[in-house]
Amino acid sequence: MSSPLQIRNVPAETRRALKARAAARGESLNSYLLDLVQREVARPSVAEVLDRAARRAERATASALDVITAERAERDARR
């Protein structure tokens, strides 16, 4: 089910540019804008990407300094 969407106070120059882009694609302004809105909604927001990355990130059990120190000690022990 679809519902109408209205954007108020669109500058005339912006409307003309959008209408020209739609015409260049052989589309109506309405279908061009609907496609534009659907593509925008399909892309995750920056916040969504960061949240997903944070949930996937591994949690370190040791600091980088601890890992380096342990590796150096192991290397020195082999010498």
C-alpha positions in Angstrom: 0.0 0.0 0.0 1.4 3.4 -0.9 0.7 6.8 0.5 1.3 10.2 -0.9 4.4 12.2 0.0 4.6 15.9 -0.4 7.7 18.2 -0.2 7.0 21.8 0.3 9.1 24.9 -0.6 11.2 23.2 -3.3 13.1 26.0 -5.1 12.1 26.4 -8.8 15.6 25.8 -10.0 15.8 22.5 -8.0 12.5 21.4 -9.4 13.6 22.2 -13.0 16.8 20.3 -12.5 15.0 17.2 -11.1 12.5 17.3 -13.9 15.3 17.5 -16.5 17.0 14.5 -14.9 13.8 12.6 -15.0 13.2 13.5 -18.6 16.7 12.4 -19.5 15.9 9.0 -18.2 12.6 8.9 -19.9 10.7 9.0 -16.7 8.1 11.1 -15.1 9.2 13.4 -12.2 7.1 11.2 -9.8 8.7 7.9 -10.9 12.2 9.5 -10.8 11.8 10.8 -7.3 10.2 7.6 -6.1 13.2 5.7 -7.4 15.6 8.2 -5.7 13.8 7.8 -2.4 13.8 4.0 -2.6 17.5 3.9 -3.3 18.2 6.2 -0.4 16.2 4.0 2.0 17.9 0.9 0.7 21.3 2.2 1.7 22.1 1.8 5.4 22.8 5.0 7.3 26.2 5.7 8.8 24.9 5.0 12.2 23.5 1.7 11.1 26.8 0.7 9.5 28.8 1.7 12.6 26.3 -0.2 14.9 26.6 -3.3 12.7 30.4 -3.1 12.8 30.4 -2.6 16.5 28.3 -5.8 17.0 30.6 -7.8 14.7 33.9 -6.5 16.2 35.9 -8.9 18.2 36.6 -7.9 21.8 40.3 -8.0 22.7 41.2 -9.8 25.9 44.6 -8.1 26.1 45.9 -4.7 25.2 48.1 -4.2 22.1 51.0 -3.4 24.5 50.5 -6.7 26.3 50.6 -8.6 23.0 53.7 -6.9 21.8 55.5 -7.4 25.2 54.6 -11.1 25.2 55.8 -11.6 21.6 59.1 -9.8 22.3 59.6 -11.9 25.5 58.9 -15.1 23.5 61.3 -14.0 20.7 64.0 -13.1 23.2 63.6 -16.5 25.0 64.2 -18.3 21.7 67.6 -16.5 21.2 
